[in-house]
Amino acid sequence: MSTDKQADVIYYGGPIITMVDNRREVEAIAVVGGRIIATGEKEYVMRTKTGATTLVDLGGKTLMPAFIDSHGHFMNAPQVVRWANVSGPPVGPITKIADFIPVLQEHVKKLGIKKGEWIVGYGYDRSNLAEGRELTRDDLDPYFPDNPVMLIHSSNHGAVLNSAGFAAVGMDENTETPPGGVINRKEGTNIPAGFIMETAFLPIFGNMPQPSEEELLDTLDEAQRIYTSAGVTTCQEGATHAKDLRFLRKAAEQGRFYMDVISLPFIFEVPTLIAEYAPRFSGGPTELPDEAPEAFGFYKNHFKLQGIKFTLDGSPQGKTAFWSEPLLTKGPGGEDNWRGQPLLPPETVDKALAEVYGKGIQVFCHANGDAAIDMIIDGARAAGVKASDDRRTVIIHSQVMRPEQLAAYAELGFSPSFFTMHTFFWGTEHTANLGEQRAGFISPMKSAIDHGLVCSNHTDFSVCPMDPMRVMWSSITRQSREGKVIGPAERIDRWNALKALTINAAWQIREEDDKGTLETGKLADLVVLDGNPLTVETDALLNIKAVETIKEGKTVYKRNA
């Protein structure tokens, strides 16, 4: 390591976790121009000091690489600041059906929502409710007769609507349930009861009135603060629609981002987007012009397109994942022997995968159930993919797996982005639906590591809170809300839990040369924590907070004393 350069800043005086396997901690690091120029013993690093160097004594606090959220939905962040929190503990206050009403009434008052305007909440989950049933339109109508209400399910794949909401979106007893969708009906009738999922929900959500671009732009600082206050400097918009991509590009052009935002456009919207690069393009929904790869892989003002997103099924907590074996409980609409269903037919998936792989564009695939995972495995094999190709296909969630599928991941070079917070938030429900054995193999991080796979772990924000320490805690404890361990054999050690939030997440987006560890030449993307995640008591991990977050050498968040 050369110390020829002169440091802008030197950090010392506390644990400095490098995330480098063979040198896990150092005494000091030096930064200049937004990059690390020296790490090691304090005496050595101090050779880069000049009269203009700022010396930062950590005072016992912990410095490490900033976190990378390997999957989430950034476009929810500007919205969340305008939505009501109808989550259950520890994220929100909802424990019974009666709790929704005062929360929504207070939200209406706070935002000054007028008659006829939408009331939107996030984090709805039946499993939080003492009544053990879905919320219905009849629960909401007496209190909100003149406002459409949409309470988005914790999976982001569904919602509960009131009568005004159904009227606003044109859904009634004559509306047929679309393939791959769920519409719960009032008993003995065809009238929508309130809860809808997947293909019945997504078009409605995508087409409902949205804040103006200017309103969204005005919330971007607050939206980014959700991430940076948690020590995150790189995040994903992991399911980008065309209109969202245009907004993100505009925000980038205006210099509104002070953290890195990565976008994954949906496969069926990519041709529309690519037409901006190749105006003569007129191909079908799974075809891409030769110019397509040029749109991917490069930051411009902290924003880049990373790859193309496939969504093959729904969510296990919403019972809309696609499994090879039926659930032990009834389906979301009361169905017997329910295995869920794919959102796309296999032939469509195979054709689209062949096109994307053929263009050399990175594939990101949402697959929760093992049958959906089979679809992406089969499609990649049909496309001739193998591990030596270094495709870095990321399988988002990889939730309900079978052990043999991990060998297929190794064969194909797949990299799972796991979601271990499911074991806490929905562990009991998954056990009831799947049985202990299948539920115990949800997000099988230990087995994946044993297969040599590079694994990340994510929040899926706003499905779960932006809290990397809770993500870490869930991967090493796998405890449910009730304190039961869901799959004890899949618990991992703290070091690997941190790697899943740093260097492994960087590798998945081909940024391992710039991010994820504290090494000479890498970006100074750093977080200062008020506790050491490698040494505190296990449950104390949940109390560790970011004190300061630094992006390329500049402070982007600092906690008030």
C-alpha positions as CSV (number, residue, x, y, z in Angstrom):
1,M,0.0,0.0,0.0
2,S,1.5,3.3,-1.1
3,T,1.3,6.4,1.2
4,D,2.5,8.8,-1.4
5,K,-0.8,10.7,-1.4
6,Q,-1.8,13.1,1.3
7,A,-5.0,12.4,3.2
8,D,-8.0,14.6,3.5
9,V,-9.3,12.6,6.4
10,I,-7.8,9.9,8.7
11,Y,-10.1,7.7,10.9
12,Y,-8.9,6.0,14.0
13,G,-9.7,5.4,17.7
14,G,-12.3,2.6,17.4
15,P,-12.9,-0.8,15.8
16,I,-12.5,-0.5,12.0
17,I,-14.0,-3.5,10.3
18,T,-12.6,-4.0,6.8
19,M,-14.8,-6.9,5.6
20,V,-11.6,-8.4,4.2
21,D,-11.4,-12.1,5.2
22,N,-7.7,-12.2,5.9
23,R,-7.5,-8.9,7.7
24,R,-10.8,-8.2,9.4
25,E,-9.8,-5.2,11.4
26,V,-7.3,-2.3,11.1
27,E,-6.3,0.6,13.4
28,A,-6.8,3.4,10.9
29,I,-7.8,4.4,7.4
30,A,-7.0,7.4,5.3
31,V,-9.2,9.0,2.6
32,V,-8.5,11.5,-0.2
33,G,-10.8,12.6,-3.0
34,G,-13.5,10.2,-1.9
35,R,-11.3,7.1,-2.0
36,I,-9.3,5.1,0.5
37,I,-5.6,5.6,0.1
38,A,-4.2,3.7,3.1
39,T,-5.4,1.2,5.8
40,G,-3.5,-0.6,8.5
41,E,-1.7,0.3,11.7
42,K,-2.3,3.8,13.0
43,E,1.4,4.7,12.8
44,Y,1.6,3.7,9.2
45,V,-1.6,5.4,8.1
46,M,-0.5,8.6,9.8
47,R,2.3,9.0,7.3
48,T,-0.4,10.4,4.9
49,K,-1.2,13.2,7.4
50,T,-0.5,16.9,6.5
51,G,-1.4,20.1,8.2
52,A,-4.6,20.1,6.2
53,T,-5.7,16.6,7.2
54,T,-8.8,16.2,9.3
55,L,-8.2,13.6,12.1
56,V,-11.4,11.8,13.2
57,D,-11.2,10.0,16.5
58,L,-14.0,7.5,16.5
59,G,-14.1,7.5,20.3
60,G,-14.7,3.8,20.4
61,K,-17.4,3.8,17.8
62,T,-17.2,1.3,14.9
63,L,-16.3,2.1,11.3
64,M,-17.1,-0.3,8.5
65,P,-18.1,-0.2,4.8
66,A,-21.5,1.3,4.2
67,F,-24.3,-1.1,3.7
68,I,-25.7,-2.1,0.3
69,D,-29.4,-3.0,0.2
70,S,-29.3,-5.8,-2.4
71,H,-33.0,-5.7,-3.1
72,G,-35.7,-3.2,-2.4
73,H,-38.0,-0.6,-4.0
74,F,-36.6,2.9,-3.9
75,M,-39.7,4.4,-5.6
76,N,-41.6,3.4,-2.5
77,A,-39.5,5.7,-0.4
78,P,-40.8,9.0,-1.7
79,Q,-44.3,7.5,-1.4
80,V,-43.8,6.0,2.1
81,V,-43.3,9.5,3.6
82,R,-46.9,10.3,2.3
83,W,-48.5,6.9,3.3
84,A,-50.0,5.7,6.6
85,N,-48.0,3.0,8.5
86,V,-50.5,0.2,9.0
87,S,-47.8,-2.4,9.9
88,G,-47.8,-4.6,13.0
89,P,-45.2,-4.4,15.8
90,P,-42.3,-3.7,15.9
91,V,-42.7,-1.6,12.7
92,G,-46.2,-0.2,13.3
93,P,-49.1,-0.1,15.8
94,I,-51.7,-2.5,14.2
95,T,-52.6,-5.5,16.3
96,K,-56.4,-5.7,15.7
97,I,-58.9,-4.5,13.1
98,A,-60.1,-1.6,15.2
99,D,-56.5,-0.2,15.2
100,F,-56.7,0.8,11.6
101,I,-59.4,3.5,12.0
102,P,-57.6,5.9,14.3
103,V,-54.3,5.5,12.4
104,L,-56.0,6.3,9.1
105,Q,-58.0,9.2,10.6
106,E,-54.9,10.7,12.1
107,H,-53.2,10.3,8.7
108,V,-56.0,12.1,6.9
109,K,-55.8,15.0,9.4
110,K,-52.0,15.2,9.2
111,L,-51.9,15.4,5.4
112,G,-55.1,17.3,5.0
113,I,-56.6,14.7,2.7
114,K,-59.8,16.0,1.2
115,K,-63.1,14.3,0.3
116,G,-62.6,12.2,-2.8
117,E,-58.8,11.9,-2.4
118,W,-57.0,8.5,-1.9
119,I,-56.0,7.3,1.5
120,V,-53.0,5.0,1.1
121,G,-51.4,2.8,3.8
122,Y,-48.5,0.3,3.7
123,G,-47.6,-2.8,5.7
124,Y,-51.0,-4.4,5.9
125,D,-50.7,-8.0,7.1
126,R,-53.5,-10.3,8.3
127,S,-51.0,-12.2,10.5
128,N,-50.7,-9.2,12.8
129,L,-54.5,-9.2,13.5
130,A,-55.9,-10.7,16.6
131,E,-59.1,-11.6,14.7
132,G,-57.1,-13.9,12.3
133,R,-59.1,-12.7,9.3
134,E,-58.6,-10.4,6.4
135,L,-59.7,-6.8,6.7
136,T,-62.7,-6.1,4.4
137,R,-64.3,-3.1,2.7
138,D,-67.1,-3.4,5.3
139,D,-64.6,-2.7,8.1
140,L,-63.5,0.5,6.4
141,D,-66.7,1.9,4.7
142,P,-68.5,3.3,7.8
143,Y,-65.5,5.5,8.5
144,F,-64.3,6.4,5.0
145,P,-67.4,6.5,2.8
146,D,-66.2,9.4,0.6
147,N,-62.5,8.5,0.2
148,P,-61.0,5.6,-1.7
149,V,-58.8,3.6,0.6
150,M,-55.9,1.3,-0.4
151,L,-54.0,-0.5,2.3
152,I,-51.0,-2.2,0.6
153,H,-50.1,-5.7,1.7
154,S,-46.7,-6.2,3.4
155,S,-45.6,-8.1,0.3
156,N,-46.3,-5.2,-2.0
157,H,-48.2,-7.7,-4.1
158,G,-51.7,-6.9,-3.0
159,A,-54.0,-4.6,-1.0
160,V,-57.3,-4.1,0.7
161,L,-59.7,-1.6,-0.8
162,N,-62.9,-0.1,0.5
163,S,-66.0,0.4,-1.6
164,A,-65.0,3.8,-2.8
165,G,-61.6,2.4,-3.7
166,F,-63.2,-0.4,-5.8
167,A,-65.5,2.1,-7.5
168,A,-62.5,4.4,-8.3
169,V,-60.6,1.5,-10.0
170,G,-63.7,0.2,-11.8
171,M,-63.7,-3.2,-10.1
172,D,-67.1,-4.8,-9.1
173,E,-69.0,-8.1,-9.1
174,N,-68.6,-8.3,-12.9
175,T,-64.8,-8.2,-12.8
176,E,-63.3,-11.5,-13.6
177,T,-60.3,-12.7,-11.6
178,P,-57.3,-12.5,-14.1
179,P,-54.9,-15.3,-14.6
180,G,-52.3,-15.2,-11.8
181,G,-54.5,-13.0,-9.7
182,V,-56.6,-13.2,-6.5
183,I,-59.8,-11.4,-5.7
184,N,-61.4,-12.4,-2.4
185,R,-65.3,-12.3,-2.7
186,K,-68.0,-11.8,-0.1
187,E,-69.3,-15.2,0.8
188,G,-72.1,-16.4,-1.4
189,T,-71.6,-13.5,-3.9
190,N,-69.2,-12.3,-6.6
191,I,-68.7,-9.0,-4.9
192,P,-65.1,-8.2,-4.1
193,A,-64.7,-8.4,-0.3
194,G,-61.7,-6.1,-0.1
195,F,-58.4,-8.1,-0.5
196,I,-56.9,-8.5,-3.9
197,M,-53.4,-9.8,-5.0
198,E,-51.0,-10.1,-7.9
199,T,-52.3,-9.5,-11.4
200,A,-55.6,-8.3,-10.0
201,F,-53.7,-5.7,-8.0
202,L,-50.6,-4.6,-9.9
203,P,-52.4,-2.8,-12.8
204,I,-54.6,-1.0,-10.4
205,F,-51.7,0.2,-8.2
206,G,-49.7,1.2,-11.3
207,N,-52.5,3.3,-12.7
208,M,-53.9,4.9,-9.6
209,P,-53.3,8.7,-9.2
210,Q,-49.7,9.5,-8.3
211,P,-48.0,12.5,-6.9
212,S,-46.7,14.9,-9.5
213,E,-43.0,14.7,-10.5
214,E,-42.4,17.9,-8.6
215,E,-44.0,16.5,-5.4
216,L,-41.9,13.4,-5.7
217,L,-38.7,15.4,-6.4
218,D,-39.5,17.4,-3.3
219,T,-39.5,14.3,-1.2
220,L,-36.3,12.8,-2.5
221,D,-34.1,14.2,0.3
222,E,-36.4,12.6,2.9
223,A,-36.6,9.4,0.9
224,Q,-32.8,9.1,0.7
225,R,-32.6,9.8,4.4
226,I,-34.5,6.6,5.1
227,Y,-31.5,4.8,3.7
228,T,-28.6,6.9,4.8
229,S,-29.8,7.1,8.4
230,A,-29.5,3.3,8.4
231,G,-26.0,3.4,7.0
232,V,-27.0,2.5,3.4
233,T,-25.3,4.3,0.5
234,T,-26.4,2.0,-2.4
235,C,-29.9,0.8,-2.9
236,Q,-32.2,-0.7,-5.6
237,E,-35.3,0.3,-7.4
238,G,-35.9,-3.4,-7.9
239,A,-39.0,-3.4,-10.1
240,T,-38.9,-0.3,-12.3
241,H,-41.8,0.7,-14.5
242,A,-41.2,2.9,-17.5
243,K,-42.7,6.0,-15.8
244,D,-40.6,5.4,-12.7
245,L,-37.4,5.1,-14.8
246,R,-38.1,8.4,-16.5
247,F,-38.6,10.1,-13.1
248,L,-35.3,8.6,-11.8
249,R,-33.4,9.7,-14.8
250,K,-34.8,13.2,-14.4
251,A,-33.8,13.2,-10.7
252,A,-30.3,12.1,-11.7
253,E,-30.1,14.8,-14.3
254,Q,-31.0,17.4,-11.7
255,G,-28.3,16.1,-9.4
256,R,-30.9,15.1,-6.7
257,F,-29.1,11.8,-5.7
258,Y,-26.5,11.8,-3.0
259,M,-26.5,8.0,-2.8
260,D,-26.3,5.4,-5.5
261,V,-29.6,4.2,-6.9
262,I,-29.7,1.1,-9.1
263,S,-32.6,0.3,-11.4
264,L,-34.0,-3.0,-12.6
265,P,-36.6,-2.4,-15.3
266,F,-39.3,-5.1,-15.9
267,I,-38.7,-7.3,-18.9
268,F,-41.9,-6.4,-20.6
269,E,-41.2,-2.7,-20.3
270,V,-37.6,-2.8,-21.5
271,P,-38.5,-2.5,-25.2
272,T,-40.3,0.7,-24.5
273,L,-37.3,2.0,-22.6
274,I,-34.7,0.9,-25.2
275,A,-36.6,2.7,-27.9
276,E,-35.2,5.8,-26.4
277,Y,-31.7,4.5,-27.4
278,A,-32.9,3.0,-30.6
279,P,-35.9,4.9,-31.9
280,R,-36.4,2.6,-34.9
281,F,-36.9,-0.4,-32.7
282,S,-40.3,-2.0,-33.0
283,G,-39.8,-5.5,-31.6
284,G,-42.1,-7.5,-29.5
285,P,-42.3,-7.6,-25.7
286,T,-39.5,-10.1,-25.2
287,E,-37.2,-8.8,-28.0
288,L,-34.3,-6.4,-27.6
289,P,-32.3,-4.5,-30.2
290,D,-28.5,-4.9,-30.4
291,E,-28.1,-1.5,-28.8
292,A,-29.8,-2.6,-25.6
293,P,-26.6,-3.5,-23.6
294,E,-25.4,0.0,-24.0
295,A,-28.0,1.3,-21.6
296,F,-26.8,-0.8,-18.7
297,G,-23.9,-0.9,-16.3
298,F,-22.8,2.7,-15.9
299,Y,-23.5,5.4,-13.3
300,K,-24.6,8.8,-14.3
301,N,-25.0,11.2,-11.4
302,H,-25.4,8.3,-8.9
303,F,-28.0,6.4,-11.0
304,K,-27.6,3.4,-13.3
305,L,-29.5,0.6,-15.0
306,Q,-28.1,-2.7,-13.7
307,G,-30.0,-5.5,-15.4
308,I,-33.5,-6.7,-16.4
309,K,-36.0,-7.9,-13.9
310,F,-38.2,-11.1,-14.2
311,T,-41.0,-11.7,-11.8
312,L,-42.1,-15.4,-11.8
313,D,-44.5,-15.6,-8.8
314,G,-45.9,-13.8,-5.9
315,S,-45.2,-13.8,-2.2
316,P,-45.2,-16.7,0.4
317,Q,-46.8,-14.5,3.0
318,G,-49.6,-13.6,0.6
319,K,-49.8,-17.3,-0.4
320,T,-49.2,-16.3,-4.0
321,A,-45.8,-17.9,-4.5
322,F,-45.5,-20.9,-6.8
323,W,-44.7,-24.2,-5.0
324,S,-44.2,-27.7,-6.2
325,E,-46.3,-29.1,-3.3
326,P,-49.5,-27.8,-1.9
327,L,-49.8,-25.8,1.2
328,L,-51.1,-27.4,4.4
329,T,-53.6,-24.6,4.7
330,K,-56.1,-23.1,2.2
331,G,-55.1,-20.7,-0.5
332,P,-55.7,-16.9,-0.4
333,G,-59.2,-17.3,-1.7
334,G,-60.0,-20.4,0.3
335,E,-58.7,-22.9,-2.3
336,D,-57.9,-26.5,-1.4
337,N,-54.6,-28.1,-2.3
338,W,-53.2,-24.7,-3.2
339,R,-49.8,-24.5,-4.9
340,G,-50.0,-21.0,-6.1
341,Q,-49.4,-20.2,-9.7
342,P,-46.7,-18.6,-12.0
343,L,-47.1,-15.1,-13.2
344,L,-45.6,-16.0,-16.6
345,P,-45.9,-19.2,-18.7
346,P,-42.6,-21.1,-19.0
347,E,-42.4,-20.7,-22.7
348,T,-42.5,-16.9,-22.3
349,V,-39.8,-17.0,-19.6
350,D,-37.6,-19.2,-21.7
351,K,-37.8,-17.0,-24.8
352,A,-37.2,-13.8,-22.8
353,L,-34.3,-15.3,-20.9
354,A,-32.6,-16.4,-24.1
355,E,-33.0,-12.9,-25.5
356,V,-31.6,-11.2,-22.4
357,Y,-28.7,-13.7,-21.9
358,G,-28.0,-13.5,-25.6
359,K,-27.5,-9.7,-25.3
360,G,-25.1,-10.1,-22.4
361,I,-27.4,-8.2,-20.0
362,Q,-27.5,-9.3,-16.3
363,V,-30.7,-11.1,-15.2
364,F,-32.4,-10.5,-11.9
365,C,-35.3,-12.9,-11.2
366,H,-37.9,-12.7,-8.4
367,A,-38.7,-16.3,-7.4
368,N,-40.1,-17.2,-4.0
369,G,-41.5,-20.7,-4.4
370,D,-39.5,-23.7,-5.4
371,A,-41.6,-24.3,-8.5
372,A,-40.8,-20.7,-9.6
373,I,-37.2,-21.4,-8.9
374,D,-37.4,-24.5,-11.2
375,M,-38.6,-22.2,-14.0
376,I,-35.6,-19.9,-13.9
377,I,-33.2,-23.0,-13.5
378,D,-34.8,-24.6,-16.6
379,G,-34.8,-21.4,-18.5
380,A,-31.1,-20.7,-17.8
381,R,-30.2,-24.3,-18.8
382,A,-32.1,-24.0,-22.0
383,A,-30.1,-20.8,-22.7
384,G,-26.9,-22.7,-22.2
385,V,-25.8,-20.8,-19.1
386,K,-23.0,-22.1,-16.9
387,A,-21.1,-20.9,-13.9
388,S,-17.9,-20.2,-15.9
389,D,-19.8,-17.5,-17.9
390,D,-19.8,-15.2,-14.9
391,R,-23.3,-14.1,-15.6
392,R,-24.0,-13.3,-12.0
393,T,-27.7,-14.1,-12.3
394,V,-29.3,-12.9,-9.1
395,I,-32.3,-14.9,-7.8
396,I,-34.2,-12.4,-5.6
397,H,-35.7,-13.9,-2.4
398,S,-35.0,-17.6,-3.2
399,Q,-37.3,-18.3,-0.3
400,V,-38.9,-21.7,-0.3
401,M,-36.2,-23.9,-1.8
402,R,-35.4,-27.6,-2.1
403,P,-31.8,-28.6,-1.2
404,E,-31.0,-29.9,-4.7
405,Q,-31.8,-26.5,-6.2
406,L,-28.7,-25.1,-4.5
407,A,-26.5,-27.5,-6.6
408,A,-28.3,-26.1,-9.7
409,Y,-27.4,-22.6,-8.5
410,A,-23.8,-23.5,-8.3
411,E,-23.9,-25.2,-11.7
412,L,-25.4,-22.1,-13.4
413,G,-23.6,-19.4,-11.4
414,F,-26.7,-18.1,-9.7
415,S,-26.3,-15.9,-6.7
416,P,-29.2,-15.7,-4.2
417,S,-30.3,-12.5,-2.6
418,F,-32.0,-13.9,0.5
419,F,-34.7,-12.3,2.7
420,T,-34.1,-13.8,6.1
421,M,-36.4,-11.3,7.9
422,H,-39.2,-13.6,6.7
423,T,-38.3,-15.9,9.6
424,F,-39.1,-13.1,12.0
425,F,-42.1,-11.4,10.5
426,W,-43.8,-14.5,9.0
427,G,-42.0,-17.5,10.5
428,T,-45.0,-18.8,12.4
429,E,-47.3,-18.3,9.4
430,H,-44.8,-20.1,7.0
431,T,-44.6,-23.0,9.4
432,A,-48.4,-23.4,9.5
433,N,-48.6,-23.2,5.7
434,L,-45.6,-25.3,4.8
435,G,-44.8,-27.5,7.8
436,E,-41.6,-27.2,9.8
437,Q,-39.3,-28.9,7.3
438,R,-40.1,-26.8,4.3
439,A,-40.4,-23.6,6.4
440,G,-37.0,-24.4,8.0
441,F,-35.4,-24.2,4.5
442,I,-36.6,-20.7,3.8
443,S,-33.7,-18.5,2.8
444,P,-31.2,-21.3,3.4
445,M,-28.1,-19.1,3.8
446,K,-25.9,-21.7,5.6
447,S,-26.5,-24.3,3.0
448,A,-25.9,-21.8,0.2
449,I,-22.6,-20.8,1.6
450,D,-21.6,-24.4,2.0
451,H,-22.3,-24.8,-1.8
452,G,-19.8,-21.9,-2.5
453,L,-22.5,-19.4,-3.5
454,V,-22.2,-15.7,-3.1
455,C,-25.2,-14.7,-1.0
456,S,-26.6,-11.3,-0.1
457,N,-29.5,-10.4,2.2
458,H,-32.0,-7.6,1.8
459,T,-34.9,-5.7,3.3
460,D,-37.2,-5.6,0.3
461,F,-38.1,-2.1,1.6
462,S,-40.8,-1.1,2.1
463,V,-41.9,-4.7,2.7
464,C,-39.7,-4.6,5.8
465,P,-38.0,-1.7,7.6
466,M,-34.7,-0.3,6.3
467,D,-32.7,-1.8,9.1
468,P,-29.5,-3.7,8.1
469,M,-28.9,-4.7,11.8
470,R,-32.3,-6.4,12.0
471,V,-31.4,-8.2,8.7
472,M,-28.2,-9.3,10.2
473,W,-29.9,-10.4,13.4
474,S,-32.5,-12.4,11.5
475,S,-29.8,-14.3,9.6
476,I,-27.9,-15.4,12.7
477,T,-30.9,-16.2,14.9
478,R,-33.8,-17.0,12.5
479,Q,-36.2,-16.2,15.4
480,S,-39.9,-15.7,14.8
481,R,-41.9,-13.0,16.6
482,E,-42.8,-15.6,19.1
483,G,-39.1,-16.5,19.7
484,K,-39.1,-19.9,17.9
485,V,-36.1,-20.7,15.7
486,I,-37.2,-21.3,12.1
487,G,-34.6,-23.7,10.6
488,P,-31.8,-23.7,13.1
489,A,-29.4,-25.5,10.7
490,E,-29.5,-22.4,8.4
491,R,-28.3,-19.9,11.0
492,I,-25.0,-18.3,9.9
493,D,-22.1,-16.6,11.8
494,R,-21.8,-12.8,12.2
495,W,-19.0,-12.4,9.6
496,N,-21.0,-14.0,6.8
497,A,-24.0,-12.1,7.9
498,L,-22.1,-8.8,7.5
499,K,-20.6,-10.0,4.1
500,A,-24.2,-10.4,2.8
501,L,-24.8,-6.7,3.5
502,T,-21.5,-5.4,2.1
503,I,-19.0,-7.2,-0.2
504,N,-21.3,-9.9,-1.4
505,A,-24.0,-7.4,-2.3
506,A,-21.3,-5.3,-4.1
507,W,-20.3,-8.4,-6.1
508,Q,-23.8,-9.1,-7.3
509,I,-23.9,-5.7,-9.0
510,R,-20.3,-6.0,-10.3
511,E,-19.0,-3.3,-7.9
512,E,-16.7,-5.4,-5.8
513,D,-13.7,-3.3,-7.0
514,D,-15.3,-0.1,-5.6
515,K,-17.4,-1.1,-2.7
516,G,-18.0,-3.5,0.1
517,T,-14.6,-3.6,1.8
518,L,-12.2,-1.0,3.3
519,E,-9.2,-1.4,1.0
520,T,-6.9,0.9,-0.8
521,G,-8.3,2.3,-4.0
522,K,-12.0,1.7,-3.1
523,L,-14.6,4.3,-2.6
524,A,-14.9,5.9,0.8
525,D,-18.5,4.6,1.3
526,L,-18.5,4.3,5.1
527,V,-20.7,4.0,8.1
528,V,-20.0,4.8,11.8
529,L,-22.0,2.7,14.2
530,D,-22.6,3.2,17.9
531,G,-21.8,-0.5,18.5
532,N,-19.7,-3.3,17.1
533,P,-21.8,-5.8,15.3
534,L,-19.1,-8.5,15.7
535,T,-18.9,-8.3,19.5
536,V,-22.2,-7.1,21.1
537,E,-24.7,-9.4,22.6
538,T,-26.9,-11.0,19.9
539,D,-30.1,-9.2,20.8
540,A,-28.1,-5.9,21.2
541,L,-27.6,-5.9,17.4
542,L,-31.2,-4.6,17.1
543,N,-30.2,-1.5,19.0
544,I,-27.1,-0.6,17.0
545,K,-27.7,2.6,15.0
546,A,-25.8,4.6,12.4
547,V,-24.1,7.7,13.9
548,E,-22.7,8.9,10.6
549,T,-22.9,7.8,6.9
550,I,-20.3,8.8,4.4
551,K,-20.6,8.6,0.6
552,E,-17.4,9.0,-1.3
553,G,-15.8,10.8,1.5
554,K,-18.7,13.2,2.2
555,T,-21.0,13.0,5.1
556,V,-24.6,12.4,3.9
557,Y,-26.1,11.6,7.3
558,K,-25.1,12.5,10.8
559,R,-27.2,11.7,13.9
560,N,-28.0,14.6,16.2
561,A,-26.5,14.2,19.6
